[in-house]
Amino acid sequence: MDEGATAALQRPAVAFSYALSLAHVLVLKRVTDDPDSDATSISARLGWPVAVIEELLGDLERQGMIGPSRTSR
């Protein structure tokens, strides 16, 4: 595989990682703006599905960025 083909295959992975990191930052910002927020309230504010928010919150919790689970109450 030549360099151009390798670079073309790597671009979507880099873009996905960037988008995922940005999504984590947006959710983390909502948590810091409103410490009592949960997945449902964050979902409503961002207009994203609750399941996506719950997954992002789980990731942030596993990374030690936030405290105990904030799944829908």
PDB file of N, CA, C and O in Angstrom:
ATOM      1  N   MET A   1       0.854  -1.178   0.000  1.00  0.00           N
ATOM      2  CA  MET A   1       0.000   0.000   0.000  1.00  0.00           C
ATOM      3  C   MET A   1       0.896   1.236   0.000  1.00  0.00           C
ATOM      4  O   MET A   1       1.835   1.335   0.790  1.00  0.00           O
ATOM      5  N   ASP A   2       0.598   2.165  -0.886  1.00  0.00           N
ATOM      6  CA  ASP A   2       1.423   3.369  -0.960  1.00  0.00           C
ATOM      7  C   ASP A   2       1.028   4.373   0.124  1.00  0.00           C
ATOM      8  O   ASP A   2       0.015   4.208   0.805  1.00  0.00           O
ATOM      9  N   GLU A   3       1.841   5.408   0.268  1.00  0.00           N
ATOM     10  CA  GLU A   3       1.608   6.401   1.327  1.00  0.00           C
ATOM     11  C   GLU A   3       0.269   7.108   1.193  1.00  0.00           C
ATOM     12  O   GLU A   3      -0.403   7.366   2.191  1.00  0.00           O
ATOM     13  N   GLY A   4      -0.119   7.420  -0.031  1.00  0.00           N
ATOM     14  CA  GLY A   4      -1.394   8.107  -0.249  1.00  0.00           C
ATOM     15  C   GLY A   4      -2.578   7.274   0.195  1.00  0.00           C
ATOM     16  O   GLY A   4      -3.518   7.793   0.797  1.00  0.00           O
ATOM     17  N   ALA A   5      -2.534   5.975  -0.102  1.00  0.00           N
ATOM     18  CA  ALA A   5      -3.623   5.082   0.300  1.00  0.00           C
ATOM     19  C   ALA A   5      -3.663   4.936   1.813  1.00  0.00           C
ATOM     20  O   ALA A   5      -4.739   4.916   2.412  1.00  0.00           O
ATOM     21  N   THR A   6      -2.496   4.835   2.427  1.00  0.00           N
ATOM     22  CA  THR A   6      -2.431   4.720   3.887  1.00  0.00           C
ATOM     23  C   THR A   6      -2.990   5.982   4.540  1.00  0.00           C
ATOM     24  O   THR A   6      -3.764   5.898   5.494  1.00  0.00           O
ATOM     25  N   ALA A   7      -2.605   7.130   4.037  1.00  0.00           N
ATOM     26  CA  ALA A   7      -3.101   8.398   4.589  1.00  0.00           C
ATOM     27  C   ALA A   7      -4.608   8.508   4.428  1.00  0.00           C
ATOM     28  O   ALA A   7      -5.297   8.987   5.329  1.00  0.00           O
ATOM     29  N   ALA A   8      -5.124   8.068   3.288  1.00  0.00           N
ATOM     30  CA  ALA A   8      -6.572   8.123   3.051  1.00  0.00           C
ATOM     31  C   ALA A   8      -7.321   7.231   4.027  1.00  0.00           C
ATOM     32  O   ALA A   8      -8.423   7.572   4.456  1.00  0.00           O
ATOM     33  N   LEU A   9      -6.740   6.100   4.381  1.00  0.00           N
ATOM     34  CA  LEU A   9      -7.383   5.202   5.345  1.00  0.00           C
ATOM     35  C   LEU A   9      -7.321   5.760   6.760  1.00  0.00           C
ATOM     36  O   LEU A   9      -8.214   5.498   7.566  1.00  0.00           O
ATOM     37  N   GLN A  10      -6.291   6.518   7.069  1.00  0.00           N
ATOM     38  CA  GLN A  10      -6.126   7.054   8.418  1.00  0.00           C
ATOM     39  C   GLN A  10      -6.978   8.291   8.671  1.00  0.00           C
ATOM     40  O   GLN A  10      -7.324   8.563   9.820  1.00  0.00           O
ATOM     41  N   ARG A  11      -7.323   9.039   7.646  1.00  0.00           N
ATOM     42  CA  ARG A  11      -8.093  10.281   7.825  1.00  0.00           C
ATOM     43  C   ARG A  11      -9.415  10.079   8.557  1.00  0.00           C
ATOM     44  O   ARG A  11      -9.701  10.829   9.489  1.00  0.00           O
ATOM     45  N   PRO A  12     -10.241   9.090   8.174  1.00  0.00           N
ATOM     46  CA  PRO A  12     -11.503   8.917   8.909  1.00  0.00           C
ATOM     47  C   PRO A  12     -11.287   8.592  10.383  1.00  0.00           C
ATOM     48  O   PRO A  12     -12.053   9.045  11.233  1.00  0.00           O
ATOM     49  N   ALA A  13     -10.259   7.818  10.694  1.00  0.00           N
ATOM     50  CA  ALA A  13      -9.986   7.479  12.091  1.00  0.00           C
ATOM     51  C   ALA A  13      -9.600   8.721  12.879  1.00  0.00           C
ATOM     52  O   ALA A  13     -10.037   8.897  14.016  1.00  0.00           O
ATOM     53  N   VAL A  14      -8.795   9.570  12.291  1.00  0.00           N
ATOM     54  CA  VAL A  14      -8.389  10.813  12.957  1.00  0.00           C
ATOM     55  C   VAL A  14      -9.597  11.726  13.125  1.00  0.00           C
ATOM     56  O   VAL A  14      -9.788  12.314  14.189  1.00  0.00           O
ATOM     57  N   ALA A  15     -10.400  11.845  12.096  1.00  0.00           N
ATOM     58  CA  ALA A  15     -11.598  12.689  12.172  1.00  0.00           C
ATOM     59  C   ALA A  15     -12.556  12.167  13.233  1.00  0.00           C
ATOM     60  O   ALA A  15     -13.137  12.952  13.981  1.00  0.00           O
ATOM     61  N   PHE A  16     -12.728  10.845  13.305  1.00  0.00           N
ATOM     62  CA  PHE A  16     -13.616  10.263  14.310  1.00  0.00           C
ATOM     63  C   PHE A  16     -13.092  10.549  15.710  1.00  0.00           C
ATOM     64  O   PHE A  16     -13.862  10.929  16.593  1.00  0.00           O
ATOM     65  N   SER A  17     -11.791  10.371  15.922  1.00  0.00           N
ATOM     66  CA  SER A  17     -11.200  10.641  17.239  1.00  0.00           C
ATOM     67  C   SER A  17     -11.395  12.098  17.638  1.00  0.00           C
ATOM     68  O   SER A  17     -11.702  12.395  18.792  1.00  0.00           O
ATOM     69  N   TYR A  18     -11.217  12.998  16.689  1.00  0.00           N
ATOM     70  CA  TYR A  18     -11.408  14.421  16.959  1.00  0.00           C
ATOM     71  C   TYR A  18     -12.865  14.705  17.320  1.00  0.00           C
ATOM     72  O   TYR A  18     -13.139  15.423  18.281  1.00  0.00           O
ATOM     73  N   ALA A  19     -13.792  14.145  16.553  1.00  0.00           N
ATOM     74  CA  ALA A  19     -15.219  14.364  16.819  1.00  0.00           C
ATOM     75  C   ALA A  19     -15.610  13.787  18.169  1.00  0.00           C
ATOM     76  O   ALA A  19     -16.384  14.403  18.902  1.00  0.00           O
ATOM     77  N   LEU A  20     -15.087  12.615  18.508  1.00  0.00           N
ATOM     78  CA  LEU A  20     -15.395  12.000  19.792  1.00  0.00           C
ATOM     79  C   LEU A  20     -14.845  12.845  20.931  1.00  0.00           C
ATOM     80  O   LEU A  20     -15.521  13.035  21.942  1.00  0.00           O
ATOM     81  N   SER A  21     -13.631  13.354  20.783  1.00  0.00           N
ATOM     82  CA  SER A  21     -13.046  14.221  21.807  1.00  0.00           C
ATOM     83  C   SER A  21     -13.863  15.497  21.972  1.00  0.00           C
ATOM     84  O   SER A  21     -14.091  15.951  23.094  1.00  0.00           O
ATOM     85  N   LEU A  22     -14.297  16.067  20.872  1.00  0.00           N
ATOM     86  CA  LEU A  22     -15.123  17.266  20.924  1.00  0.00           C
ATOM     87  C   LEU A  22     -16.446  16.978  21.631  1.00  0.00           C
ATOM     88  O   LEU A  22     -16.917  17.797  22.420  1.00  0.00           O
ATOM     89  N   ALA A  23     -17.039  15.835  21.355  1.00  0.00           N
ATOM     90  CA  ALA A  23     -18.289  15.455  22.019  1.00  0.00           C
ATOM     91  C   ALA A  23     -18.075  15.326  23.521  1.00  0.00           C
ATOM     92  O   ALA A  23     -18.916  15.765  24.305  1.00  0.00           O
ATOM     93  N   HIS A  24     -16.953  14.726  23.933  1.00  0.00           N
ATOM     94  CA  HIS A  24     -16.651  14.608  25.361  1.00  0.00           C
ATOM     95  C   HIS A  24     -16.519  15.993  25.999  1.00  0.00           C
ATOM     96  O   HIS A  24     -17.017  16.221  27.101  1.00  0.00           O
ATOM     97  N   VAL A  25     -15.860  16.899  25.317  1.00  0.00           N
ATOM     98  CA  VAL A  25     -15.680  18.257  25.847  1.00  0.00           C
ATOM     99  C   VAL A  25     -17.027  18.953  26.000  1.00  0.00           C
ATOM    100  O   VAL A  25     -17.271  19.608  27.013  1.00  0.00           O
ATOM    101  N   LEU A  26     -17.896  18.819  25.014  1.00  0.00           N
ATOM    102  CA  LEU A  26     -19.213  19.463  25.092  1.00  0.00           C
ATOM    103  C   LEU A  26     -20.029  18.919  26.264  1.00  0.00           C
ATOM    104  O   LEU A  26     -20.687  19.681  26.973  1.00  0.00           O
ATOM    105  N   VAL A  27     -19.986  17.605  26.465  1.00  0.00           N
ATOM    106  CA  VAL A  27     -20.722  17.006  27.586  1.00  0.00           C
ATOM    107  C   VAL A  27     -20.089  17.436  28.907  1.00  0.00           C
ATOM    108  O   VAL A  27     -20.804  17.787  29.846  1.00  0.00           O
ATOM    109  N   LEU A  28     -18.771  17.413  28.993  1.00  0.00           N
ATOM    110  CA  LEU A  28     -18.089  17.824  30.214  1.00  0.00           C
ATOM    111  C   LEU A  28     -18.406  19.279  30.546  1.00  0.00           C
ATOM    112  O   LEU A  28     -18.582  19.621  31.715  1.00  0.00           O
ATOM    113  N   LYS A  29     -18.480  20.134  29.535  1.00  0.00           N
ATOM    114  CA  LYS A  29     -18.849  21.543  29.765  1.00  0.00           C
ATOM    115  C   LYS A  29     -20.246  21.639  30.364  1.00  0.00           C
ATOM    116  O   LYS A  29     -20.474  22.431  31.278  1.00  0.00           O
ATOM    117  N   ARG A  30     -21.182  20.840  29.858  1.00  0.00           N
ATOM    118  CA  ARG A  30     -22.545  20.857  30.410  1.00  0.00           C
ATOM    119  C   ARG A  30     -22.543  20.409  31.866  1.00  0.00           C
ATOM    120  O   ARG A  30     -23.285  20.955  32.683  1.00  0.00           O
ATOM    121  N   VAL A  31     -21.717  19.421  32.195  1.00  0.00           N
ATOM    122  CA  VAL A  31     -21.640  18.933  33.575  1.00  0.00           C
ATOM    123  C   VAL A  31     -21.057  20.009  34.480  1.00  0.00           C
ATOM    124  O   VAL A  31     -21.546  20.208  35.591  1.00  0.00           O
ATOM    125  N   THR A  32     -20.024  20.703  34.025  1.00  0.00           N
ATOM    126  CA  THR A  32     -19.434  21.744  34.868  1.00  0.00           C
ATOM    127  C   THR A  32     -20.347  22.953  34.992  1.00  0.00           C
ATOM    128  O   THR A  32     -20.361  23.608  36.035  1.00  0.00           O
ATOM    129  N   ASP A  33     -21.115  23.264  33.943  1.00  0.00           N
ATOM    130  CA  ASP A  33     -22.069  24.375  34.008  1.00  0.00           C
ATOM    131  C   ASP A  33     -23.209  24.080  34.972  1.00  0.00           C
ATOM    132  O   ASP A  33     -23.716  24.984  35.636  1.00  0.00           O
ATOM    133  N   ASP A  34     -23.613  22.815  35.049  1.00  0.00           N
ATOM    134  CA  ASP A  34     -24.725  22.414  35.916  1.00  0.00           C
ATOM    135  C   ASP A  34     -24.377  21.083  36.573  1.00  0.00           C
ATOM    136  O   ASP A  34     -24.671  20.026  36.014  1.00  0.00           O
ATOM    137  N   PRO A  35     -23.750  21.117  37.761  1.00  0.00           N
ATOM    138  CA  PRO A  35     -23.309  19.892  38.423  1.00  0.00           C
ATOM    139  C   PRO A  35     -24.426  18.881  38.705  1.00  0.00           C
ATOM    140  O   PRO A  35     -24.148  17.694  38.880  1.00  0.00           O
ATOM    141  N   ASP A  36     -25.666  19.328  38.751  1.00  0.00           N
ATOM    142  CA  ASP A  36     -26.781  18.412  39.005  1.00  0.00           C
ATOM    143  C   ASP A  36     -27.364  17.823  37.729  1.00  0.00           C
ATOM    144  O   ASP A  36     -28.357  17.098  37.785  1.00  0.00           O
ATOM    145  N   SER A  37     -26.770  18.120  36.586  1.00  0.00           N
ATOM    146  CA  SER A  37     -27.311  17.627  35.316  1.00  0.00           C
ATOM    147  C   SER A  37     -27.168  16.113  35.210  1.00  0.00           C
ATOM    148  O   SER A  37     -26.263  15.510  35.787  1.00  0.00           O
ATOM    149  N   ASP A  38     -28.083  15.525  34.460  1.00  0.00           N
ATOM    150  CA  ASP A  38     -28.028  14.091  34.192  1.00  0.00           C
ATOM    151  C   ASP A  38     -28.095  13.892  32.681  1.00  0.00           C
ATOM    152  O   ASP A  38     -28.160  14.858  31.922  1.00  0.00           O
ATOM    153  N   ALA A  39     -28.080  12.640  32.255  1.00  0.00           N
ATOM    154  CA  ALA A  39     -28.061  12.342  30.820  1.00  0.00           C
ATOM    155  C   ALA A  39     -29.258  12.952  30.098  1.00  0.00           C
ATOM    156  O   ALA A  39     -29.117  13.454  28.983  1.00  0.00           O
ATOM    157  N   THR A  40     -30.425  12.913  30.718  1.00  0.00           N
ATOM    158  CA  THR A  40     -31.629  13.433  30.076  1.00  0.00           C
ATOM    159  C   THR A  40     -31.549  14.944  29.877  1.00  0.00           C
ATOM    160  O   THR A  40     -31.870  15.449  28.801  1.00  0.00           O
ATOM    161  N   SER A  41     -31.121  15.662  30.911  1.00  0.00           N
ATOM    162  CA  SER A  41     -31.049  17.123  30.783  1.00  0.00           C
ATOM    163  C   SER A  41     -29.942  17.545  29.812  1.00  0.00           C
ATOM    164  O   SER A  41     -30.112  18.505  29.060  1.00  0.00           O
ATOM    165  N   ILE A  42     -28.814  16.835  29.826  1.00  0.00           N
ATOM    166  CA  ILE A  42     -27.738  17.148  28.880  1.00  0.00           C
ATOM    167  C   ILE A  42     -28.202  16.851  27.459  1.00  0.00           C
ATOM    168  O   ILE A  42     -27.933  17.618  26.534  1.00  0.00           O
ATOM    169  N   SER A  43     -28.898  15.737  27.294  1.00  0.00           N
ATOM    170  CA  SER A  43     -29.434  15.357  25.982  1.00  0.00           C
ATOM    171  C   SER A  43     -30.366  16.436  25.446  1.00  0.00           C
ATOM    172  O   SER A  43     -30.304  16.795  24.271  1.00  0.00           O
ATOM    173  N   ALA A  44     -31.223  16.943  26.311  1.00  0.00           N
ATOM    174  CA  ALA A  44     -32.175  17.979  25.893  1.00  0.00           C
ATOM    175  C   ALA A  44     -31.446  19.258  25.481  1.00  0.00           C
ATOM    176  O   ALA A  44     -31.814  19.896  24.495  1.00  0.00           O
ATOM    177  N   ARG A  45     -30.415  19.627  26.238  1.00  0.00           N
ATOM    178  CA  ARG A  45     -29.686  20.857  25.931  1.00  0.00           C
ATOM    179  C   ARG A  45     -28.875  20.759  24.647  1.00  0.00           C
ATOM    180  O   ARG A  45     -28.787  21.726  23.890  1.00  0.00           O
ATOM    181  N   LEU A  46     -28.281  19.589  24.399  1.00  0.00           N
ATOM    182  CA  LEU A  46     -27.451  19.427  23.203  1.00  0.00           C
ATOM    183  C   LEU A  46     -28.238  18.928  21.997  1.00  0.00           C
ATOM    184  O   LEU A  46     -27.772  19.025  20.862  1.00  0.00           O
ATOM    185  N   GLY A  47     -29.428  18.395  22.244  1.00  0.00           N
ATOM    186  CA  GLY A  47     -30.227  17.857  21.145  1.00  0.00           C
ATOM    187  C   GLY A  47     -29.699  16.530  20.626  1.00  0.00           C
ATOM    188  O   GLY A  47     -29.918  16.181  19.466  1.00  0.00           O
ATOM    189  N   TRP A  48     -29.005  15.792  21.480  1.00  0.00           N
ATOM    190  CA  TRP A  48     -28.450  14.490  21.107  1.00  0.00           C
ATOM    191  C   TRP A  48     -29.247  13.394  21.793  1.00  0.00           C
ATOM    192  O   TRP A  48     -29.867  13.645  22.826  1.00  0.00           O
ATOM    193  N   PRO A  49     -29.247  12.171  21.240  1.00  0.00           N
ATOM    194  CA  PRO A  49     -29.961  11.056  21.881  1.00  0.00           C
ATOM    195  C   PRO A  49     -29.391  10.754  23.278  1.00  0.00           C
ATOM    196  O   PRO A  49     -28.187  10.864  23.506  1.00  0.00           O
ATOM    197  N   VAL A  50     -30.276  10.374  24.198  1.00  0.00           N
ATOM    198  CA  VAL A  50     -29.863  10.066  25.570  1.00  0.00           C
ATOM    199  C   VAL A  50     -28.816   8.956  25.583  1.00  0.00           C
ATOM    200  O   VAL A  50     -27.865   9.022  26.362  1.00  0.00           O
ATOM    201  N   ALA A  51     -28.971   7.939  24.739  1.00  0.00           N
ATOM    202  CA  ALA A  51     -28.015   6.822  24.713  1.00  0.00           C
ATOM    203  C   ALA A  51     -26.598   7.306  24.397  1.00  0.00           C
ATOM    204  O   ALA A  51     -25.628   6.793  24.955  1.00  0.00           O
ATOM    205  N   VAL A  52     -26.480   8.277  23.516  1.00  0.00           N
ATOM    206  CA  VAL A  52     -25.163   8.830  23.171  1.00  0.00           C
ATOM    207  C   VAL A  52     -24.576   9.551  24.381  1.00  0.00           C
ATOM    208  O   VAL A  52     -23.399   9.383  24.700  1.00  0.00           O
ATOM    209  N   ILE A  53     -25.390  10.344  25.043  1.00  0.00           N
ATOM    210  CA  ILE A  53     -24.926  11.084  26.222  1.00  0.00           C
ATOM    211  C   ILE A  53     -24.509  10.115  27.320  1.00  0.00           C
ATOM    212  O   ILE A  53     -23.480  10.317  27.965  1.00  0.00           O
ATOM    213  N   GLU A  54     -25.294   9.066  27.538  1.00  0.00           N
ATOM    214  CA  GLU A  54     -24.946   8.086  28.567  1.00  0.00           C
ATOM    215  C   GLU A  54     -23.608   7.426  28.263  1.00  0.00           C
ATOM    216  O   GLU A  54     -22.813   7.197  29.175  1.00  0.00           O
ATOM    217  N   GLU A  55     -23.349   7.119  27.006  1.00  0.00           N
ATOM    218  CA  GLU A  55     -22.064   6.518  26.617  1.00  0.00           C
ATOM    219  C   GLU A  55     -20.918   7.495  26.861  1.00  0.00           C
ATOM    220  O   GLU A  55     -19.870   7.109  27.380  1.00  0.00           O
ATOM    221  N   LEU A  56     -21.114   8.749  26.488  1.00  0.00           N
ATOM    222  CA  LEU A  56     -20.076   9.760  26.706  1.00  0.00           C
ATOM    223  C   LEU A  56     -19.829   9.986  28.195  1.00  0.00           C
ATOM    224  O   LEU A  56     -18.680  10.121  28.616  1.00  0.00           O
ATOM    225  N   LEU A  57     -20.885  10.028  28.988  1.00  0.00           N
ATOM    226  CA  LEU A  57     -20.730  10.180  30.437  1.00  0.00           C
ATOM    227  C   LEU A  57     -19.979   8.991  31.022  1.00  0.00           C
ATOM    228  O   LEU A  57     -19.128   9.161  31.895  1.00  0.00           O
ATOM    229  N   GLY A  58     -20.289   7.792  30.545  1.00  0.00           N
ATOM    230  CA  GLY A  58     -19.577   6.594  30.998  1.00  0.00           C
ATOM    231  C   GLY A  58     -18.091   6.676  30.676  1.00  0.00           C
ATOM    232  O   GLY A  58     -17.250   6.322  31.502  1.00  0.00           O
ATOM    233  N   ASP A  59     -17.773   7.144  29.475  1.00  0.00           N
ATOM    234  CA  ASP A  59     -16.367   7.322  29.088  1.00  0.00           C
ATOM    235  C   ASP A  59     -15.673   8.305  30.024  1.00  0.00           C
ATOM    236  O   ASP A  59     -14.569   8.042  30.500  1.00  0.00           O
ATOM    237  N   LEU A  60     -16.320   9.438  30.285  1.00  0.00           N
ATOM    238  CA  LEU A  60     -15.727  10.454  31.155  1.00  0.00           C
ATOM    239  C   LEU A  60     -15.549   9.928  32.573  1.00  0.00           C
ATOM    240  O   LEU A  60     -14.562  10.247  33.236  1.00  0.00           O
ATOM    241  N   GLU A  61     -16.495   9.128  33.040  1.00  0.00           N
ATOM    242  CA  GLU A  61     -16.391   8.548  34.378  1.00  0.00           C
ATOM    243  C   GLU A  61     -15.216   7.567  34.436  1.00  0.00           C
ATOM    244  O   GLU A  61     -14.441   7.588  35.393  1.00  0.00           O
ATOM    245  N   ARG A  62     -15.080   6.714  33.424  1.00  0.00           N
ATOM    246  CA  ARG A  62     -13.972   5.752  33.389  1.00  0.00           C
ATOM    247  C   ARG A  62     -12.618   6.458  33.333  1.00  0.00           C
ATOM    248  O   ARG A  62     -11.625   5.943  33.849  1.00  0.00           O
ATOM    249  N   GLN A  63     -12.578   7.623  32.713  1.00  0.00           N
ATOM    250  CA  GLN A  63     -11.335   8.396  32.619  1.00  0.00           C
ATOM    251  C   GLN A  63     -11.063   9.202  33.886  1.00  0.00           C
ATOM    252  O   GLN A  63     -10.012   9.832  34.008  1.00  0.00           O
ATOM    253  N   GLY A  64     -11.998   9.184  34.825  1.00  0.00           N
ATOM    254  CA  GLY A  64     -11.830   9.925  36.065  1.00  0.00           C
ATOM    255  C   GLY A  64     -12.114  11.414  35.933  1.00  0.00           C
ATOM    256  O   GLY A  64     -11.736  12.201  36.800  1.00  0.00           O
ATOM    257  N   MET A  65     -12.784  11.802  34.844  1.00  0.00           N
ATOM    258  CA  MET A  65     -13.067  13.217  34.611  1.00  0.00           C
ATOM    259  C   MET A  65     -14.295  13.702  35.383  1.00  0.00           C
ATOM    260  O   MET A  65     -14.407  14.889  35.689  1.00  0.00           O
ATOM    261  N   ILE A  66     -15.211  12.789  35.698  1.00  0.00           N
ATOM    262  CA  ILE A  66     -16.410  13.138  36.467  1.00  0.00           C
ATOM    263  C   ILE A  66     -16.630  12.073  37.528  1.00  0.00           C
ATOM    264  O   ILE A  66     -16.050  10.988  37.477  1.00  0.00           O
ATOM    265  N   GLY A  67     -17.487  12.409  38.496  1.00  0.00           N
ATOM    266  CA  GLY A  67     -17.800  11.498  39.578  1.00  0.00           C
ATOM    267  C   GLY A  67     -18.777  10.414  39.162  1.00  0.00           C
ATOM    268  O   GLY A  67     -18.862  10.056  37.987  1.00  0.00           O
ATOM    269  N   PRO A  68     -19.509   9.898  40.128  1.00  0.00           N
ATOM    270  CA  PRO A  68     -20.432   8.784  39.883  1.00  0.00           C
ATOM    271  C   PRO A  68     -21.409   9.041  38.742  1.00  0.00           C
ATOM    272  O   PRO A  68     -21.651  10.179  38.340  1.00  0.00           O
ATOM    273  N   SER A  69     -21.950   7.964  38.247  1.00  0.00           N
ATOM    274  CA  SER A  69     -22.829   7.963  37.083  1.00  0.00           C
ATOM    275  C   SER A  69     -23.920   9.021  37.148  1.00  0.00           C
ATOM    276  O   SER A  69     -24.501   9.280  38.202  1.00  0.00           O
ATOM    277  N   ARG A  70     -24.183   9.624  35.995  1.00  0.00           N
ATOM    278  CA  ARG A  70     -25.229  10.637  35.850  1.00  0.00           C
ATOM    279  C   ARG A  70     -26.275  10.154  34.865  1.00  0.00           C
ATOM    280  O   ARG A  70     -26.873  10.956  34.147  1.00  0.00           O
ATOM    281  N   THR A  71     -26.500   8.853  34.824  1.00  0.00           N
ATOM    282  CA  THR A  71     -27.500   8.345  33.896  1.00  0.00           C
ATOM    283  C   THR A  71     -28.851   8.924  34.259  1.00  0.00           C
ATOM    284  O   THR A  71     -29.030   9.476  35.345  1.00  0.00           O
ATOM    285  N   SER A  72     -29.778   8.799  33.370  1.00  0.00           N
ATOM    286  CA  SER A  72     -31.111   9.387  33.557  1.00  0.00           C
ATOM    287  C   SER A  72     -31.679   9.027  34.912  1.00  0.00           C
ATOM    288  O   SER A  72     -31.623   7.877  35.348  1.00  0.00           O
ATOM    289  N   ARG A  73     -32.229  10.038  35.570  1.00  0.00           N
ATOM    290  CA  ARG A  73     -32.785   9.832  36.918  1.00  0.00           C
ATOM    291  C   ARG A  73     -34.264   9.609  36.850  1.00  0.00           C
ATOM    292  O   ARG A  73     -34.908   9.418  37.882  1.00  0.00           O
TER     293      ARG A  73
END
